[in-house]
Amino acid sequence: MFSTTWAQECRPAGRCVFWNPCALPQSNPATTTSSNDTIGSQPTRPGEDHMAETVVLQSLSGSRARAVRHTIADVQARSYVDAIATGNPFESTEAFMERFEVYSGMSGFSMVLAIIDGEAVGQAFGWPLGADTTWWTGLVLDAGQPATEEFTVEDGTKTYALSELMVDKKRTGYGIAGVLYRGLLADRTEQRMTWLVNPANQNAYAIYRHWGARRVGTLQPVWQGAPQFHVLIADPQA
Ligand SMILES: CC(C)(COP(=O)(O)OP(=O)(O)OC[C@H]1O[C@@H](n2cnc3c(N)ncnc32)[C@H](O)[C@@H]1OP(=O)(O)O)[C@@H](O)C(=O)NCCC(=O)NCCS
């Protein structure tokens, strides 16, 4: 696939980080942002040689992300199609946006939006866990892990929490999640990253394992209707 090679070979040389306003949505609030780095690459389905389309990654701070919240909601609705169809209120776009309003205000919040031909097609966001984080509330560590107090102590430099990663269902299977994942984590300096996966989400779970994630425990967030997630840990630079 294209993304890792592209990011690792191009970014240190500074050649492939570019500003491409032509690729941003023409009638989308995202166009109102003005000075974000963007990253381009060629999405390719396994077995295909190439696609003509270029993915542009737009970096957003929390405030900029909230300024384009309608786009954020729309991408969630087009990505979590199957989960939304279950009728579980936790999976609804409305509930997602309630969480987004909280998450986007977290200190250090960072986000990337993937754009193809002016259309937002995927997004990922997260933030570093501070000393006062409630992220680990409800954590049950697996046997063999460190003591909970040791594992969960945070200072803002230890753990980056990947809160959400999603791709428009029509665009899945092209490597866009990989571009988002690597784009979001490219400049992270934390020692580890963590995120939650619903064990019923076998597709996402397989992808996360492919990226080197390992399960360390379980956690059920306090949000109403939240499932019991598996807690994953990985090296941000792996
Ligand atoms: C899960 C989701 C983000 C995947 O998006 P995607 O664009 O189809 O994923 P990609 O095509 O980028 O695949 C990601 C990587 O996993 C690999 N992969 C894909 N399916 C795989 C599988 N079954 N087993 C192992 N690896 C797999 C790909 O080759 C790719 O590898 P690379 O990054 O090294 O190139 C997307 O299906 C989605 O948004 N689902 C709904 C929302 C959701 O469930 N989000 C996750 C919540 S925990």
PDBQT file of the ligand as one rigid body, heavy atoms in Angstrom, charges set to zero:
ROOT
HETATM    1  C1  LIG A 301     -12.366   0.447  10.140  1.00  0.00    +0.000 C 
HETATM    2  C2  LIG A 301     -12.208   1.444   8.995  1.00  0.00    +0.000 C 
HETATM    3  C3  LIG A 301     -11.723   2.774   9.587  1.00  0.00    +0.000 C 
HETATM    4  C4  LIG A 301     -11.178   0.921   7.997  1.00  0.00    +0.000 C 
HETATM    5  O1  LIG A 301     -11.019   1.878   6.965  1.00  0.00    +0.000 OA
HETATM    6  P1  LIG A 301     -10.356   1.470   5.549  1.00  0.00    +0.000 P 
HETATM    7  O2  LIG A 301     -10.073   2.740   4.829  1.00  0.00    +0.000 OA
HETATM    8  O3  LIG A 301     -11.202   0.465   4.863  1.00  0.00    +0.000 OA
HETATM    9  O4  LIG A 301      -9.013   0.761   5.999  1.00  0.00    +0.000 OA
HETATM   10  P2  LIG A 301      -7.728   0.606   5.083  1.00  0.00    +0.000 P 
HETATM   11  O5  LIG A 301      -8.122   0.205   3.717  1.00  0.00    +0.000 OA
HETATM   12  O6  LIG A 301      -6.894   1.850   5.224  1.00  0.00    +0.000 OA
HETATM   13  O7  LIG A 301      -6.980  -0.588   5.790  1.00  0.00    +0.000 OA
HETATM   14  C5  LIG A 301      -6.128  -0.312   6.879  1.00  0.00    +0.000 C 
HETATM   15  C6  LIG A 301      -4.966  -1.275   6.880  1.00  0.00    +0.000 C 
HETATM   16  O8  LIG A 301      -5.423  -2.563   7.331  1.00  0.00    +0.000 OA
HETATM   17  C7  LIG A 301      -5.155  -3.545   6.338  1.00  0.00    +0.000 C 
HETATM   18  N1  LIG A 301      -6.294  -4.436   6.393  1.00  0.00    +0.000 N 
HETATM   19  C8  LIG A 301      -7.529  -4.240   5.880  1.00  0.00    +0.000 A 
HETATM   20  N2  LIG A 301      -8.327  -5.279   6.208  1.00  0.00    +0.000 NA
HETATM   21  C9  LIG A 301      -7.573  -6.126   6.937  1.00  0.00    +0.000 A 
HETATM   22  C10 LIG A 301      -7.828  -7.392   7.544  1.00  0.00    +0.000 A 
HETATM   23  N3  LIG A 301      -9.029  -7.980   7.474  1.00  0.00    +0.000 N 
HETATM   24  N4  LIG A 301      -6.833  -7.989   8.231  1.00  0.00    +0.000 NA
HETATM   25  C11 LIG A 301      -5.612  -7.396   8.343  1.00  0.00    +0.000 A 
HETATM   26  N5  LIG A 301      -5.319  -6.207   7.757  1.00  0.00    +0.000 NA
HETATM   27  C12 LIG A 301      -6.281  -5.581   7.069  1.00  0.00    +0.000 A 
HETATM   28  C13 LIG A 301      -5.017  -2.783   5.045  1.00  0.00    +0.000 C 
HETATM   29  O9  LIG A 301      -4.192  -3.481   4.126  1.00  0.00    +0.000 OA
HETATM   30  C14 LIG A 301      -4.347  -1.504   5.512  1.00  0.00    +0.000 C 
HETATM   31  O10 LIG A 301      -2.981  -1.741   5.745  1.00  0.00    +0.000 OA
HETATM   32  P3  LIG A 301      -1.874  -0.567   5.670  1.00  0.00    +0.000 P 
HETATM   33  O11 LIG A 301      -2.332   0.547   6.570  1.00  0.00    +0.000 OA
HETATM   34  O12 LIG A 301      -0.621  -1.233   6.138  1.00  0.00    +0.000 OA
HETATM   35  O13 LIG A 301      -1.837  -0.126   4.241  1.00  0.00    +0.000 OA
HETATM   36  C15 LIG A 301     -13.559   1.640   8.227  1.00  0.00    +0.000 C 
HETATM   37  O14 LIG A 301     -14.031   0.387   7.820  1.00  0.00    +0.000 OA
HETATM   38  C16 LIG A 301     -14.601   2.339   9.060  1.00  0.00    +0.000 C 
HETATM   39  O15 LIG A 301     -14.633   3.570   9.111  1.00  0.00    +0.000 OA
HETATM   40  N6  LIG A 301     -15.512   1.573   9.701  1.00  0.00    +0.000 N 
HETATM   41  C17 LIG A 301     -16.616   2.184  10.453  1.00  0.00    +0.000 C 
HETATM   42  C18 LIG A 301     -16.116   2.967  11.639  1.00  0.00    +0.000 C 
HETATM   43  C19 LIG A 301     -15.271   2.102  12.551  1.00  0.00    +0.000 C 
HETATM   44  O16 LIG A 301     -15.609   0.958  12.822  1.00  0.00    +0.000 OA
HETATM   45  N7  LIG A 301     -14.157   2.700  13.033  1.00  0.00    +0.000 N 
HETATM   46  C20 LIG A 301     -13.285   2.016  13.954  1.00  0.00    +0.000 C 
HETATM   47  C21 LIG A 301     -13.809   2.145  15.337  1.00  0.00    +0.000 C 
HETATM   48  S1  LIG A 301     -12.815   1.245  16.508  1.00  0.00    +0.000 SA
ENDROOT
TORSDOF 0
